[in-house]
Amino acid sequence: MKMTLVKLILSICMLWGTAFASAKSDTEKIKVLITEAYVEGLQNWGDLEKTKQGFDPTFNLLIAGKKGELKRYAIADWMKNVARKKKKNPGGPKEKTTVTFIDVDITGTVAVAKIELRKGGKHIFTDYLSLYKFESGWRIVSKVYFQHK
């Protein structure tokens, strides 16, 4: 009886440890994805191929208008805008944007990341990025944000 109980406890601990390791791995994958595809790719005008891989083609940035209307900014349009900026200034923006991860909350194949973006030490945005995990991996599917003055 004691041996069966010990085996049961060990099995539960092993399953919990595996689940925790997987969640940690997914958290790290999401942080790398956001850093490479979003912060470096779009904010700092970096590798747009990584941006293309990290964002779902249906992604929309949702912008709350002053009159309460909601505007959408598609990832294809955002990438075209960044490509134009890169062409004019291949070195990227004078001041690079940095990211601080506040939270990455994962439930199964869905995640939300709360991040803070800073430029020149100044807090400029708090972003909420929604992600889905597909067979090919995590992809950013939408964004809402607050702009700090």
PyRosetta script that sets phi, psi and omega in degrees:
from pyrosetta import init, pose_from_sequence

init()
pose = pose_from_sequence("MKMTLVKLILSICMLWGTAFASAKSDTEKIKVLITEAYVEGLQNWGDLEKTKQGFDPTFNLLIAGKKGELKRYAIADWMKNVARKKKKNPGGPKEKTTVTFIDVDITGTVAVAKIELRKGGKHIFTDYLSLYKFESGWRIVSKVYFQHK")
pose.set_psi(1, -44.9)
pose.set_omega(1, 179.8)
pose.set_phi(2, -62.8)
pose.set_psi(2, -40.9)
pose.set_omega(2, -178.4)
pose.set_phi(3, -65.5)
pose.set_psi(3, -38.7)
pose.set_omega(3, 178.3)
pose.set_phi(4, -65.0)
pose.set_psi(4, -41.4)
pose.set_omega(4, 178.5)
pose.set_phi(5, -65.2)
pose.set_psi(5, -42.2)
pose.set_omega(5, 177.9)
pose.set_phi(6, -62.3)
pose.set_psi(6, -43.9)
pose.set_omega(6, 178.5)
pose.set_phi(7, -62.2)
pose.set_psi(7, -41.1)
pose.set_omega(7, 179.3)
pose.set_phi(8, -63.7)
pose.set_psi(8, -45.1)
pose.set_omega(8, 179.5)
pose.set_phi(9, -63.3)
pose.set_psi(9, -43.7)
pose.set_omega(9, 178.7)
pose.set_phi(10, -63.5)
pose.set_psi(10, -40.6)
pose.set_omega(10, 178.4)
pose.set_phi(11, -62.4)
pose.set_psi(11, -44.1)
pose.set_omega(11, 178.9)
pose.set_phi(12, -62.2)
pose.set_psi(12, -44.2)
pose.set_omega(12, 179.0)
pose.set_phi(13, -62.1)
pose.set_psi(13, -40.5)
pose.set_omega(13, 179.8)
pose.set_phi(14, -66.5)
pose.set_psi(14, -42.3)
pose.set_omega(14, 178.2)
pose.set_phi(15, -63.7)
pose.set_psi(15, -43.5)
pose.set_omega(15, 179.1)
pose.set_phi(16, -63.1)
pose.set_psi(16, -42.7)
pose.set_omega(16, 179.0)
pose.set_phi(17, -62.8)
pose.set_psi(17, -40.7)
pose.set_omega(17, 177.6)
pose.set_phi(18, -64.3)
pose.set_psi(18, -44.3)
pose.set_omega(18, 178.8)
pose.set_phi(19, -63.5)
pose.set_psi(19, -41.5)
pose.set_omega(19, 179.4)
pose.set_phi(20, -64.9)
pose.set_psi(20, -43.4)
pose.set_omega(20, 179.7)
pose.set_phi(21, -63.4)
pose.set_psi(21, -39.8)
pose.set_omega(21, 178.8)
pose.set_phi(22, -64.9)
pose.set_psi(22, -43.6)
pose.set_omega(22, 178.3)
pose.set_phi(23, -62.7)
pose.set_psi(23, -41.6)
pose.set_omega(23, 179.0)
pose.set_phi(24, -63.9)
pose.set_psi(24, -41.2)
pose.set_omega(24, 178.7)
pose.set_phi(25, -62.1)
pose.set_psi(25, -43.9)
pose.set_omega(25, 178.2)
pose.set_phi(26, -64.6)
pose.set_psi(26, -39.0)
pose.set_omega(26, 177.4)
pose.set_phi(27, -59.7)
pose.set_psi(27, -45.5)
pose.set_omega(27, 179.5)
pose.set_phi(28, -65.9)
pose.set_psi(28, -40.1)
pose.set_omega(28, 178.2)
pose.set_phi(29, -61.7)
pose.set_psi(29, -41.6)
pose.set_omega(29, 179.4)
pose.set_phi(30, -65.0)
pose.set_psi(30, -42.7)
pose.set_omega(30, 178.9)
pose.set_phi(31, -62.1)
pose.set_psi(31, -42.5)
pose.set_omega(31, 178.2)
pose.set_phi(32, -65.2)
pose.set_psi(32, -45.2)
pose.set_omega(32, 179.4)
pose.set_phi(33, -57.7)
pose.set_psi(33, -49.1)
pose.set_omega(33, -179.0)
pose.set_phi(34, -63.6)
pose.set_psi(34, -42.1)
pose.set_omega(34, -179.7)
pose.set_phi(35, -63.7)
pose.set_psi(35, -47.8)
pose.set_omega(35, -176.4)
pose.set_phi(36, -75.6)
pose.set_psi(36, -51.2)
pose.set_omega(36, -172.4)
pose.set_phi(37, -77.3)
pose.set_psi(37, -38.7)
pose.set_omega(37, -174.3)
pose.set_phi(38, -97.4)
pose.set_psi(38, -60.6)
pose.set_omega(38, -173.9)
pose.set_phi(39, -67.7)
pose.set_psi(39, -54.4)
pose.set_omega(39, -178.7)
pose.set_phi(40, -72.3)
pose.set_psi(40, -43.2)
pose.set_omega(40, -176.4)
pose.set_phi(41, -69.3)
pose.set_psi(41, -52.7)
pose.set_omega(41, -174.4)
pose.set_phi(42, -93.4)
pose.set_psi(42, -43.8)
pose.set_omega(42, -176.3)
pose.set_phi(43, -75.9)
pose.set_psi(43, -38.5)
pose.set_omega(43, -177.2)
pose.set_phi(44, -107.3)
pose.set_psi(44, 12.0)
pose.set_omega(44, 175.6)
pose.set_phi(45, 57.1)
pose.set_psi(45, 46.8)
pose.set_omega(45, -177.6)
pose.set_phi(46, -92.1)
pose.set_psi(46, -136.4)
pose.set_omega(46, -173.4)
pose.set_phi(47, -75.2)
pose.set_psi(47, 101.2)
pose.set_omega(47, -178.2)
pose.set_phi(48, -72.3)
pose.set_psi(48, -15.6)
pose.set_omega(48, 174.0)
pose.set_phi(49, -67.9)
pose.set_psi(49, -39.3)
pose.set_omega(49, 175.7)
pose.set_phi(50, -67.4)
pose.set_psi(50, -34.5)
pose.set_omega(50, 176.4)
pose.set_phi(51, -63.8)
pose.set_psi(51, -45.5)
pose.set_omega(51, 179.8)
pose.set_phi(52, -59.6)
pose.set_psi(52, -39.4)
pose.set_omega(52, -179.6)
pose.set_phi(53, -73.3)
pose.set_psi(53, -30.4)
pose.set_omega(53, -174.0)
pose.set_phi(54, -88.3)
pose.set_psi(54, -15.7)
pose.set_omega(54, -179.3)
pose.set_phi(55, -111.3)
pose.set_psi(55, 137.6)
pose.set_omega(55, 173.2)
pose.set_phi(56, -69.2)
pose.set_psi(56, 141.9)
pose.set_omega(56, -179.0)
pose.set_phi(57, -59.8)
pose.set_psi(57, -21.5)
pose.set_omega(57, 179.3)
pose.set_phi(58, -89.7)
pose.set_psi(58, 3.4)
pose.set_omega(58, -178.7)
pose.set_phi(59, -53.7)
pose.set_psi(59, 141.5)
pose.set_omega(59, 171.5)
pose.set_phi(60, -135.8)
pose.set_psi(60, 134.7)
pose.set_omega(60, 167.8)
pose.set_phi(61, -86.2)
pose.set_psi(61, 125.3)
pose.set_omega(61, -179.5)
pose.set_phi(62, -99.8)
pose.set_psi(62, 124.7)
pose.set_omega(62, -175.7)
pose.set_phi(63, -118.6)
pose.set_psi(63, 122.6)
pose.set_omega(63, 177.3)
pose.set_phi(64, -81.3)
pose.set_psi(64, 118.7)
pose.set_omega(64, 179.0)
pose.set_phi(65, -76.2)
pose.set_psi(65, 165.8)
pose.set_omega(65, -178.4)
pose.set_phi(66, -65.6)
pose.set_psi(66, -24.5)
pose.set_omega(66, -178.8)
pose.set_phi(67, -97.7)
pose.set_psi(67, 13.8)
pose.set_omega(67, 177.9)
pose.set_phi(68, 88.2)
pose.set_psi(68, 0.1)
pose.set_omega(68, 178.7)
pose.set_phi(69, -82.0)
pose.set_psi(69, 155.3)
pose.set_omega(69, 179.4)
pose.set_phi(70, -108.1)
pose.set_psi(70, 124.0)
pose.set_omega(70, 178.6)
pose.set_phi(71, -106.4)
pose.set_psi(71, 150.2)
pose.set_omega(71, 179.6)
pose.set_phi(72, -115.9)
pose.set_psi(72, 139.2)
pose.set_omega(72, 176.9)
pose.set_phi(73, -125.2)
pose.set_psi(73, 110.3)
pose.set_omega(73, -175.3)
pose.set_phi(74, -73.6)
pose.set_psi(74, 151.3)
pose.set_omega(74, -179.8)
pose.set_phi(75, -63.1)
pose.set_psi(75, -35.3)
pose.set_omega(75, 179.3)
pose.set_phi(76, -61.4)
pose.set_psi(76, -42.2)
pose.set_omega(76, 178.7)
pose.set_phi(77, -67.5)
pose.set_psi(77, -40.3)
pose.set_omega(77, 179.9)
pose.set_phi(78, -63.2)
pose.set_psi(78, -43.5)
pose.set_omega(78, -179.7)
pose.set_phi(79, -66.2)
pose.set_psi(79, -38.6)
pose.set_omega(79, 176.7)
pose.set_phi(80, -61.8)
pose.set_psi(80, -41.7)
pose.set_omega(80, 178.8)
pose.set_phi(81, -62.7)
pose.set_psi(81, -43.8)
pose.set_omega(81, 178.3)
pose.set_phi(82, -65.9)
pose.set_psi(82, -40.9)
pose.set_omega(82, 178.1)
pose.set_phi(83, -59.9)
pose.set_psi(83, -39.8)
pose.set_omega(83, 176.9)
pose.set_phi(84, -63.9)
pose.set_psi(84, -43.0)
pose.set_omega(84, 179.1)
pose.set_phi(85, -63.1)
pose.set_psi(85, -42.6)
pose.set_omega(85, 179.6)
pose.set_phi(86, -62.3)
pose.set_psi(86, -37.4)
pose.set_omega(86, -179.2)
pose.set_phi(87, -64.3)
pose.set_psi(87, -40.5)
pose.set_omega(87, 179.3)
pose.set_phi(88, -74.7)
pose.set_psi(88, -33.0)
pose.set_omega(88, -176.8)
pose.set_phi(89, -141.1)
pose.set_psi(89, 82.6)
pose.set_omega(89, -175.9)
pose.set_phi(90, -59.8)
pose.set_psi(90, -21.6)
pose.set_omega(90, -179.7)
pose.set_phi(91, -78.0)
pose.set_psi(91, -6.9)
pose.set_omega(91, 179.8)
pose.set_phi(92, 86.9)
pose.set_psi(92, -178.3)
pose.set_omega(92, -179.3)
pose.set_phi(93, -65.0)
pose.set_psi(93, 153.1)
pose.set_omega(93, -179.7)
pose.set_phi(94, -58.7)
pose.set_psi(94, -46.2)
pose.set_omega(94, 178.7)
pose.set_phi(95, -107.1)
pose.set_psi(95, 128.3)
pose.set_omega(95, -179.0)
pose.set_phi(96, -82.6)
pose.set_psi(96, 148.6)
pose.set_omega(96, 176.2)
pose.set_phi(97, -87.2)
pose.set_psi(97, 138.2)
pose.set_omega(97, 176.0)
pose.set_phi(98, -116.9)
pose.set_psi(98, 158.5)
pose.set_omega(98, -176.9)
pose.set_phi(99, -122.9)
pose.set_psi(99, 142.9)
pose.set_omega(99, 169.6)
pose.set_phi(100, -123.3)
pose.set_psi(100, 126.8)
pose.set_omega(100, 178.5)
pose.set_phi(101, -87.2)
pose.set_psi(101, 117.6)
pose.set_omega(101, 178.7)
pose.set_phi(102, -86.6)
pose.set_psi(102, -43.6)
pose.set_omega(102, -179.2)
pose.set_phi(103, -159.2)
pose.set_psi(103, 144.1)
pose.set_omega(103, 168.9)
pose.set_phi(104, -129.1)
pose.set_psi(104, 111.8)
pose.set_omega(104, -176.9)
pose.set_phi(105, -109.8)
pose.set_psi(105, 119.5)
pose.set_omega(105, -176.2)
pose.set_phi(106, -118.0)
pose.set_psi(106, 132.0)
pose.set_omega(106, 171.4)
pose.set_phi(107, -130.7)
pose.set_psi(107, 105.3)
pose.set_omega(107, -179.2)
pose.set_phi(108, 61.3)
pose.set_psi(108, -114.4)
pose.set_omega(108, -177.2)
pose.set_phi(109, -105.6)
pose.set_psi(109, 19.5)
pose.set_omega(109, 179.7)
pose.set_phi(110, -125.1)
pose.set_psi(110, 141.8)
pose.set_omega(110, 177.9)
pose.set_phi(111, -145.4)
pose.set_psi(111, 154.3)
pose.set_omega(111, 172.6)
pose.set_phi(112, -131.2)
pose.set_psi(112, 131.3)
pose.set_omega(112, 178.2)
pose.set_phi(113, -116.3)
pose.set_psi(113, 129.4)
pose.set_omega(113, 173.0)
pose.set_phi(114, -103.9)
pose.set_psi(114, 122.0)
pose.set_omega(114, -177.7)
pose.set_phi(115, -131.4)
pose.set_psi(115, 157.7)
pose.set_omega(115, 173.3)
pose.set_phi(116, -118.1)
pose.set_psi(116, 133.1)
pose.set_omega(116, 177.7)
pose.set_phi(117, -107.9)
pose.set_psi(117, 137.4)
pose.set_omega(117, 178.6)
pose.set_phi(118, -129.3)
pose.set_psi(118, 146.9)
pose.set_omega(118, 175.8)
pose.set_phi(119, -136.8)
pose.set_psi(119, 126.2)
pose.set_omega(119, -177.9)
pose.set_phi(120, 59.9)
pose.set_psi(120, 31.5)
pose.set_omega(120, -179.9)
pose.set_phi(121, 80.4)
pose.set_psi(121, -6.9)
pose.set_omega(121, -177.4)
pose.set_phi(122, -94.5)
pose.set_psi(122, 131.6)
pose.set_omega(122, 177.8)
pose.set_phi(123, -72.0)
pose.set_psi(123, 113.6)
pose.set_omega(123, -175.1)
pose.set_phi(124, -105.1)
pose.set_psi(124, -37.1)
pose.set_omega(124, -178.8)
pose.set_phi(125, -141.1)
pose.set_psi(125, 148.2)
pose.set_omega(125, 161.8)
pose.set_phi(126, -114.2)
pose.set_psi(126, 119.5)
pose.set_omega(126, -175.8)
pose.set_phi(127, -111.4)
pose.set_psi(127, 146.6)
pose.set_omega(127, 171.4)
pose.set_phi(128, -120.5)
pose.set_psi(128, 111.1)
pose.set_omega(128, -177.8)
pose.set_phi(129, -106.5)
pose.set_psi(129, 130.2)
pose.set_omega(129, 176.2)
pose.set_phi(130, -100.2)
pose.set_psi(130, 138.7)
pose.set_omega(130, -178.1)
pose.set_phi(131, -133.5)
pose.set_psi(131, 150.5)
pose.set_omega(131, 169.6)
pose.set_phi(132, -121.0)
pose.set_psi(132, 147.7)
pose.set_omega(132, 174.6)
pose.set_phi(133, -99.2)
pose.set_psi(133, 115.7)
pose.set_omega(133, 177.9)
pose.set_phi(134, -100.9)
pose.set_psi(134, 177.3)
pose.set_omega(134, 177.4)
pose.set_phi(135, -57.5)
pose.set_psi(135, -32.8)
pose.set_omega(135, -179.1)
pose.set_phi(136, -82.8)
pose.set_psi(136, -7.8)
pose.set_omega(136, 179.1)
pose.set_phi(137, 124.3)
pose.set_psi(137, -171.3)
pose.set_omega(137, -178.2)
pose.set_phi(138, -73.6)
pose.set_psi(138, 143.2)
pose.set_omega(138, 175.8)
pose.set_phi(139, -141.0)
pose.set_psi(139, 142.1)
pose.set_omega(139, 177.2)
pose.set_phi(140, -79.3)
pose.set_psi(140, 128.9)
pose.set_omega(140, -175.6)
pose.set_phi(141, -113.8)
pose.set_psi(141, -21.6)
pose.set_omega(141, 177.2)
pose.set_phi(142, -162.1)
pose.set_psi(142, 164.2)
pose.set_omega(142, -179.8)
pose.set_phi(143, -148.2)
pose.set_psi(143, 136.5)
pose.set_omega(143, 164.5)
pose.set_phi(144, -125.4)
pose.set_psi(144, 159.2)
pose.set_omega(144, -174.2)
pose.set_phi(145, -154.1)
pose.set_psi(145, 165.2)
pose.set_omega(145, 170.0)
pose.set_phi(146, -123.4)
pose.set_psi(146, 129.2)
pose.set_omega(146, 178.4)
pose.set_phi(147, -95.5)
pose.set_psi(147, 123.9)
pose.set_omega(147, 178.8)
pose.set_phi(148, -86.2)
pose.set_psi(148, 140.2)
pose.set_omega(148, -179.2)
pose.set_phi(149, -89.9)
pose.dump_pdb("model.pdb")
